[in-house]
Protein backbone atom coordinates (compact mmCIF):
# COMPACT_ATOMS: atom_id res chain seq x y z
CA UNK A 1 0.00 0.00 0.00
CA UNK A 2 2.93 2.34 0.62
CA UNK A 3 3.81 2.08 -3.09
CA UNK A 4 0.50 3.81 -3.90
CA UNK A 5 1.25 6.91 -1.81
CA UNK A 6 3.56 8.56 -4.39
CA UNK A 7 0.92 8.06 -7.08
CA UNK A 8 -1.87 9.61 -5.04
CA UNK A 9 0.23 12.58 -3.87
CA UNK A 10 1.12 13.60 -7.44
CA UNK A 11 -0.26 17.15 -8.17
CA UNK A 12 -1.52 16.01 -11.59
CA UNK A 13 -3.45 13.21 -9.87
CA UNK A 14 -4.98 15.32 -7.10
CA UNK A 15 -6.17 17.95 -9.53
CA UNK A 16 -4.51 20.89 -7.77
CA UNK A 17 -2.36 23.26 -9.77
CA UNK A 18 -0.61 26.51 -9.07
CA UNK A 19 -2.91 28.29 -11.53
CA UNK A 20 -5.93 27.17 -9.50
CA UNK A 21 -4.35 28.53 -6.32
CA UNK A 22 -3.59 31.84 -8.05
CA UNK A 23 -7.16 32.04 -9.36
CA UNK A 24 -8.58 31.54 -5.88
CA UNK A 25 -6.56 34.48 -4.54
CA UNK A 26 -8.09 36.80 -7.15
CA UNK A 27 -11.68 36.04 -6.13
CA UNK A 28 -13.56 37.53 -3.20
CA UNK A 29 -14.02 35.16 -0.31
CA UNK A 30 -16.42 35.15 2.64
CA UNK A 31 -14.22 37.39 4.75
CA UNK A 32 -13.98 39.97 1.94
CA UNK A 33 -17.77 39.92 1.59
CA UNK A 34 -18.25 40.50 5.33
CA UNK A 35 -15.66 43.29 5.35
CA UNK A 36 -17.45 45.05 2.50
CA UNK A 37 -20.80 44.72 4.24
CA UNK A 38 -19.43 46.06 7.56
CA UNK A 39 -17.73 48.97 5.78
CA UNK A 40 -20.97 49.78 3.99
CA UNK A 41 -22.90 49.75 7.28
CA UNK A 42 -20.29 51.93 9.03
CA UNK A 43 -20.19 54.51 6.25
CA UNK A 44 -23.86 54.78 5.37
CA UNK A 45 -25.59 58.15 5.38
CA UNK A 46 -27.44 58.53 8.73
CA UNK A 47 -30.17 60.51 7.00
CA UNK A 48 -30.69 57.76 4.41
CA UNK A 49 -29.77 54.45 6.05
CA UNK A 50 -29.69 51.23 4.09
CA UNK A 51 -33.16 49.79 3.62
CA UNK A 52 -34.10 46.50 5.27
CA UNK A 53 -34.71 44.88 1.89
CA UNK A 54 -31.19 45.77 0.72
CA UNK A 55 -29.68 44.35 3.90
CA UNK A 56 -31.76 41.16 3.62
CA UNK A 57 -30.73 40.74 -0.02
CA UNK A 58 -27.05 41.11 0.89
CA UNK A 59 -27.41 38.60 3.73
CA UNK A 60 -29.11 36.17 1.34
CA UNK A 61 -26.18 36.59 -1.05
CA UNK A 62 -23.79 35.89 1.80
CA UNK A 63 -25.74 32.77 2.75
CA UNK A 64 -25.60 31.58 -0.86
CA UNK A 65 -21.86 32.21 -0.93
CA UNK A 66 -21.39 30.11 2.22
CA UNK A 67 -23.43 27.24 0.76
CA UNK A 68 -21.57 27.30 -2.56
CA UNK A 69 -18.25 27.30 -0.74
CA UNK A 70 -19.36 24.30 1.31
CA UNK A 71 -20.56 22.42 -1.79
CA UNK A 72 -17.27 23.18 -3.55
CA UNK A 73 -15.19 21.86 -0.63
CA UNK A 74 -17.27 18.68 -0.46
CA UNK A 75 -17.02 18.18 -4.23
CA UNK A 76 -13.23 18.48 -4.10
CA UNK A 77 -13.12 15.83 -1.34
CA UNK A 78 -15.47 13.57 -3.30
CA UNK A 79 -13.41 13.84 -6.50
CA UNK A 80 -10.18 13.10 -4.61
CA UNK A 81 -11.75 9.99 -3.07
CA UNK A 82 -13.04 8.88 -6.47
CA UNK A 83 -9.59 9.32 -8.03
CA UNK A 84 -8.00 7.29 -5.24
CA UNK A 85 -10.53 4.52 -5.77
CA UNK A 86 -9.95 4.48 -9.55
CA UNK A 87 -6.21 4.33 -8.98
CA UNK A 88 -6.55 1.42 -6.55
CA UNK A 89 -8.82 -0.46 -8.98
CA UNK A 90 -6.34 0.10 -11.82
CA UNK A 91 -3.38 -1.12 -9.74
CA UNK A 92 -5.34 -4.27 -8.83
CA UNK A 93 -5.65 -5.05 -12.57
CA UNK A 94 -1.89 -5.40 -13.10
CA UNK A 95 -1.26 -8.94 -14.34
CA UNK A 96 -4.85 -9.47 -15.48
CA UNK A 97 -6.17 -9.75 -19.01
CA UNK A 98 -8.50 -6.93 -20.05
CA UNK A 99 -10.68 -6.28 -23.09
CA UNK A 100 -11.58 -2.73 -24.10
CA UNK A 101 -14.64 -1.37 -25.92
CA UNK A 102 -12.94 -1.97 -29.30
CA UNK A 103 -12.25 -5.64 -28.55
CA UNK A 104 -8.51 -5.17 -27.96
CA UNK A 105 -7.16 -7.69 -25.44
CA UNK A 106 -3.99 -7.92 -23.44
CA UNK A 107 -2.39 -8.27 -20.03
CA UNK A 108 -2.07 -5.11 -17.95
CA UNK A 109 1.60 -4.36 -17.27
CA UNK A 110 1.31 -0.91 -15.73
CA UNK A 111 -0.87 2.02 -14.71
CA UNK A 112 -0.52 5.71 -15.56
CA UNK A 113 -2.39 8.65 -14.09
CA UNK A 114 -3.23 11.14 -16.87
CA UNK A 115 -5.20 14.36 -17.13
CA UNK A 116 -8.01 12.54 -18.93
CA UNK A 117 -8.18 9.68 -16.42
CA UNK A 118 -6.50 6.51 -15.21
CA UNK A 119 -4.85 4.54 -18.02
CA UNK A 120 -3.81 0.89 -18.12
CA UNK A 121 -0.69 -0.08 -20.07
CA UNK A 122 -1.62 -3.07 -22.28
CA UNK A 123 0.59 -4.43 -25.09
CA UNK A 124 2.60 -1.20 -25.05
CA UNK A 125 -0.53 0.93 -25.53
CA UNK A 126 -2.66 2.81 -23.04
CA UNK A 127 -6.34 2.09 -22.44
CA UNK A 128 -8.54 4.35 -20.34
CA UNK A 129 -9.83 2.46 -17.31
CA UNK A 130 -13.33 3.65 -18.21
CA UNK A 131 -13.03 1.86 -21.60
CA UNK A 132 -12.37 -1.57 -20.05
CA UNK A 133 -15.31 -3.93 -20.60
CA UNK A 134 -13.93 -7.26 -19.34
CA UNK A 135 -11.30 -8.36 -16.83
CA UNK A 136 -10.06 -11.97 -16.56
CA UNK A 137 -7.18 -13.91 -15.13
CA UNK A 138 -4.69 -14.52 -17.96
CA UNK A 139 -4.81 -17.92 -19.68
CA UNK A 140 -2.19 -20.32 -18.35
Secondary structure, 3 states (H helix, E strand, C coil): CHHHHHHHCCHHHHCCCHHHHHHHHHCCCHHHHHHHHHHHHHCCCHHHCCCHHHHHHHHHHHHHHHHHHHHHHHHHHHHHHHHHHHHHHHHHCCCEEEEECCCCEEEEEEEEEECCEEEEEECCEEEEHHHEEEEEECCC
